[in-house]
Amino acid sequence: MARRTTAADLRKKAQAAHRRKGLADAAQPYLDAAAAFESEGKADEAIAMLSEALSAPGARSDGATHQQRELRRALAHLLAHARRVGDAIGEYEELLKSGTPDAESLQALAQLYVAAGKTSLATDRLRRAIDRSIAEGDITQAALAAGRIAELMPDSIEAAAQHAALLRNIGGDELLAVLERLSRMYQAAEKLAAEVATCREILSLAPSRTDVKTRLVSLYTRILEMDPRDDDAWQGLRVLDGELAEQIAVLLMDELGETHPRTKAG
């Protein structure tokens, strides 16, 4: 019966290919060996093997840039899982310096910076991850990165608005939840127009939300108290509560100088 190939066997094969042909031909065997070591519960040996391969003489000058990046990405991943946060950050940063960063690595690096308590660096890498995800055509990943920024910056209207903007391309219950949060942020900041627009969007997605209808009626009423000639507020109020619009129109007749102002379209 043939002996089962072990991670150690795969390592020997990778190292032999490295010596004979260089890193370009050895990269995949190294990755196979690393995966085997990890499955055997020997991540430390995989880390040592990849570190040695990347630091070998000529590793940076044998025309294997793509392969180097793949090995470094695997090494950073292993270090992160081993909770060697500082070492993992170093490898990911080295990876990002060696070429166009990929969104997945940027997000992984951001998570490590969060673990290290470096929120500003995490936020920066997440912003770059959003840009890369969009460039790669992956809006779902871009939205995930934006959501992480919103979590790290809970008081940032800009972060919440960006998250909502990306989720609009996806839809689903998460968009409603983010819009709810954003509307409350606008409310706290006393941004009436933005709050109204967000509530209207919520209502368009969930027409049965009577609480949002009530809130919008209140907002339109406040706006009309401040500016009785706001056409958008009149129109919005008429749609939601025509009777109340009529009552308010009567109360505001003197200010508007009309018999029944704005209670009908036109």
Wavefront OBJ file of the C-alpha trace (Angstrom):
o trace
v 0.000 0.000 0.000
v 1.444 3.370 -1.024
v 2.462 5.709 1.768
v 0.281 8.798 2.171
v 1.933 12.010 1.057
v 2.529 14.242 4.064
v 3.044 17.972 4.411
v 6.724 17.306 5.002
v 6.908 15.461 1.665
v 5.261 18.395 -0.103
v 7.713 20.773 1.544
v 10.659 18.757 0.224
v 9.137 18.811 -3.255
v 8.637 22.585 -3.098
v 12.140 23.257 -1.831
v 13.641 21.039 -4.528
v 11.696 22.910 -7.231
v 12.840 26.192 -5.716
v 16.495 25.170 -5.876
v 16.254 23.840 -9.433
v 13.966 26.338 -11.175
v 13.343 29.258 -8.842
v 10.332 30.559 -6.984
v 8.107 30.868 -10.050
v 7.888 27.063 -10.361
v 7.979 26.414 -6.620
v 5.180 28.763 -5.557
v 2.261 26.359 -6.028
v 4.083 23.440 -4.361
v 4.827 25.751 -1.419
v 1.151 26.722 -1.193
v 0.125 23.054 -1.325
v 2.578 22.236 1.447
v 1.381 25.151 3.571
v -2.234 24.002 3.225
v -1.207 20.467 4.188
v 0.690 21.663 7.250
v -2.316 23.729 8.306
v -4.652 20.739 7.927
v -2.250 18.686 10.065
v -2.365 21.333 12.779
v 1.211 22.416 12.102
v 0.714 26.043 11.112
v 4.030 27.012 12.712
v 5.889 24.785 10.254
v 3.999 26.335 7.343
v 4.911 29.806 8.606
v 8.575 28.874 8.924
v 8.627 27.313 5.445
v 7.038 30.311 3.719
v 9.217 32.778 5.626
v 12.322 30.899 4.522
v 11.152 30.744 0.905
v 10.479 34.489 0.783
v 13.804 35.373 2.384
v 15.900 33.008 0.255
v 18.678 34.610 -1.836
v 17.290 35.800 -5.154
v 13.667 35.540 -4.026
v 13.115 39.162 -4.951
v 14.944 39.108 -8.237
v 13.952 35.934 -10.061
v 11.002 37.428 -11.914
v 8.446 35.757 -9.640
v 6.686 38.868 -8.356
v 3.186 37.400 -8.675
v 4.259 34.180 -6.967
v 5.945 36.142 -4.187
v 2.706 37.998 -3.573
v 0.716 34.763 -3.384
v 3.161 33.275 -0.885
v 3.240 36.448 1.197
v -0.557 36.566 1.243
v -0.637 32.974 2.487
v 2.006 33.761 5.109
v 0.110 36.808 6.352
v -3.078 34.733 6.567
v -1.328 32.058 8.638
v 0.225 34.635 10.962
v -3.141 36.282 11.498
v -4.768 32.961 12.395
v -1.888 32.277 14.776
v -2.726 35.615 16.471
v 0.707 36.994 15.663
v -0.861 40.354 14.924
v 2.288 42.436 14.567
v 3.969 39.946 12.230
v 0.803 39.556 10.163
v 0.470 43.326 9.796
v 4.076 43.513 8.628
v 3.536 40.856 5.954
v 0.291 42.392 4.708
v 1.899 45.827 4.483
v 4.813 44.321 2.558
v 2.288 42.657 0.259
v 0.524 45.954 -0.398
v 3.820 47.645 -1.256
v 4.655 45.038 -3.887
v 1.788 45.823 -6.243
v -1.844 46.809 -6.578
v -3.505 45.745 -3.326
v -6.467 43.390 -3.462
v -9.611 44.194 -1.500
v -9.553 40.986 0.530
v -6.037 41.646 1.841
v -6.913 45.248 2.665
v -9.913 44.112 4.691
v -7.858 41.473 6.494
v -5.209 44.075 7.296
v -7.847 46.473 8.573
v -9.150 43.807 10.947
v -5.635 43.318 12.298
v -5.274 47.046 12.899
v -8.571 46.973 14.808
v -7.175 44.157 16.956
v -4.060 46.253 17.544
v -6.180 49.229 18.611
v -5.172 51.346 15.609
v -8.582 52.484 14.412
v -7.398 55.285 12.137
v -5.130 52.917 10.193
v -7.927 50.352 10.020
v -10.287 52.967 8.613
v -7.755 54.028 5.998
v -7.245 50.447 4.798
v -11.016 49.906 4.687
v -11.453 52.993 2.517
v -8.857 51.587 0.151
v -10.698 48.256 0.241
v -13.888 50.007 -0.860
v -12.092 51.573 -3.816
v -10.506 48.258 -4.803
v -13.769 46.318 -4.438
v -15.557 48.793 -6.687
v -12.706 48.572 -9.209
v -12.996 44.775 -9.067
v -16.767 44.999 -9.593
v -17.585 43.539 -6.180
v -20.142 45.904 -4.645
v -21.031 43.406 -1.920
v -17.474 43.481 -0.569
v -17.396 47.261 -0.917
v -20.559 47.466 1.178
v -19.055 45.165 3.809
v -16.005 47.414 4.102
v -18.211 50.500 4.301
v -20.269 48.853 7.024
v -17.114 48.145 9.001
v -16.117 51.808 8.746
v -19.572 52.800 9.978
v -19.089 50.501 12.975
v -15.693 52.027 13.734
v -17.067 55.565 13.307
v -20.567 55.339 14.837
v -21.033 59.115 14.933
v -20.045 59.732 11.311
v -22.943 60.684 9.057
v -20.598 60.470 6.080
v -19.687 56.856 6.895
v -23.316 55.822 7.349
v -24.345 57.603 4.143
v -21.612 55.845 2.163
v -22.733 52.496 3.567
v -26.323 53.223 2.526
v -25.223 54.363 -0.941
v -23.460 51.054 -1.579
v -26.275 48.965 -0.119
v -28.731 50.594 -2.532
v -27.060 48.513 -5.229
v -27.805 45.346 -3.264
v -31.071 45.951 -1.404
v -32.353 43.750 1.393
v -33.186 44.254 5.048
v -29.730 45.613 5.840
v -30.406 48.704 3.733
v -33.537 49.447 5.757
v -31.611 49.094 9.016
v -28.859 51.422 7.816
v -31.387 53.984 6.569
v -33.126 53.884 9.958
v -29.839 54.605 11.685
v -28.972 57.329 9.191
v -32.338 59.022 9.669
v -31.745 59.169 13.423
v -28.328 60.670 12.853
v -29.855 63.348 10.626
v -32.475 63.959 13.295
v -29.813 64.434 15.984
v -27.905 66.792 13.688
v -31.126 68.708 12.928
v -30.748 68.146 9.192
v -34.450 68.276 8.373
v -34.242 67.963 4.600
v -31.914 64.965 4.791
v -34.066 63.331 7.461
v -37.170 63.766 5.298
v -35.443 62.314 2.227
v -34.237 59.297 4.208
v -37.648 58.671 5.769
v -39.252 58.864 2.331
v -36.800 56.266 1.078
v -37.601 53.999 4.024
v -41.300 54.360 3.267
v -40.754 53.543 -0.399
v -39.055 50.301 0.649
v -41.536 49.490 3.414
v -44.900 51.133 2.546
v -46.666 49.581 5.546
v -44.491 51.422 8.066
v -47.094 53.590 9.793
v -44.479 54.843 12.249
v -42.481 56.338 9.388
v -45.621 57.898 7.911
v -46.376 59.522 11.274
v -42.820 60.749 11.527
v -42.943 62.233 8.036
v -46.209 64.028 8.780
v -44.561 65.561 11.834
v -41.514 66.586 9.807
v -43.590 68.167 7.050
v -45.600 70.055 9.658
v -42.424 71.410 11.246
v -41.101 72.515 7.883
v -44.338 74.329 7.054
v -44.301 76.086 10.405
v -40.892 77.474 9.468
v -41.620 78.041 5.774
v -45.318 78.004 4.811
v -44.403 78.286 1.120
v -42.371 75.074 0.914
v -44.013 73.325 -2.047
v -42.329 69.971 -1.416
v -43.560 69.877 2.172
v -47.122 70.712 1.096
v -47.059 68.018 -1.558
v -45.633 65.423 0.825
v -48.158 66.244 3.525
v -51.084 66.106 1.070
v -50.069 62.609 0.008
v -49.804 61.332 3.583
v -52.621 63.240 5.293
v -54.783 65.432 3.068
v -57.110 66.390 5.922
v -54.263 67.666 8.067
v -52.852 69.571 5.086
v -56.238 71.325 4.738
v -56.299 72.213 8.423
v -52.769 73.610 8.355
v -53.563 75.574 5.209
v -56.462 77.260 7.002
v -54.266 78.071 9.995
v -51.596 79.576 7.748
v -53.966 81.566 5.495
v -52.897 84.932 6.853
v -49.209 84.252 6.253
v -49.828 82.976 2.767
v -52.441 85.567 1.809
v -54.585 82.948 0.079
v -58.070 81.599 0.708
v -57.092 77.926 0.674
v -53.365 77.855 -0.037
v -51.645 74.872 -1.501
v -54.299 72.303 -0.651
v -54.574 71.221 -4.260
v -51.909 70.370 -6.770
v -50.741 73.431 -8.638
l 1 2 3 4 5 6 7 8 9 10 11 12 13 14 15 16 17 18 19 20 21 22 23 24 25 26 27 28 29 30 31 32 33 34 35 36 37 38 39 40 41 42 43 44 45 46 47 48 49 50 51 52 53 54 55 56 57 58 59 60 61 62 63 64 65 66 67 68 69 70 71 72 73 74 75 76 77 78 79 80 81 82 83 84 85 86 87 88 89 90 91 92 93 94 95 96 97 98 99 100 101 102 103 104 105 106 107 108 109 110 111 112 113 114 115 116 117 118 119 120 121 122 123 124 125 126 127 128 129 130 131 132 133 134 135 136 137 138 139 140 141 142 143 144 145 146 147 148 149 150 151 152 153 154 155 156 157 158 159 160 161 162 163 164 165 166 167 168 169 170 171 172 173 174 175 176 177 178 179 180 181 182 183 184 185 186 187 188 189 190 191 192 193 194 195 196 197 198 199 200 201 202 203 204 205 206 207 208 209 210 211 212 213 214 215 216 217 218 219 220 221 222 223 224 225 226 227 228 229 230 231 232 233 234 235 236 237 238 239 240 241 242 243 244 245 246 247 248 249 250 251 252 253 254 255 256 257 258 259 260 261 262 263 264 265 266
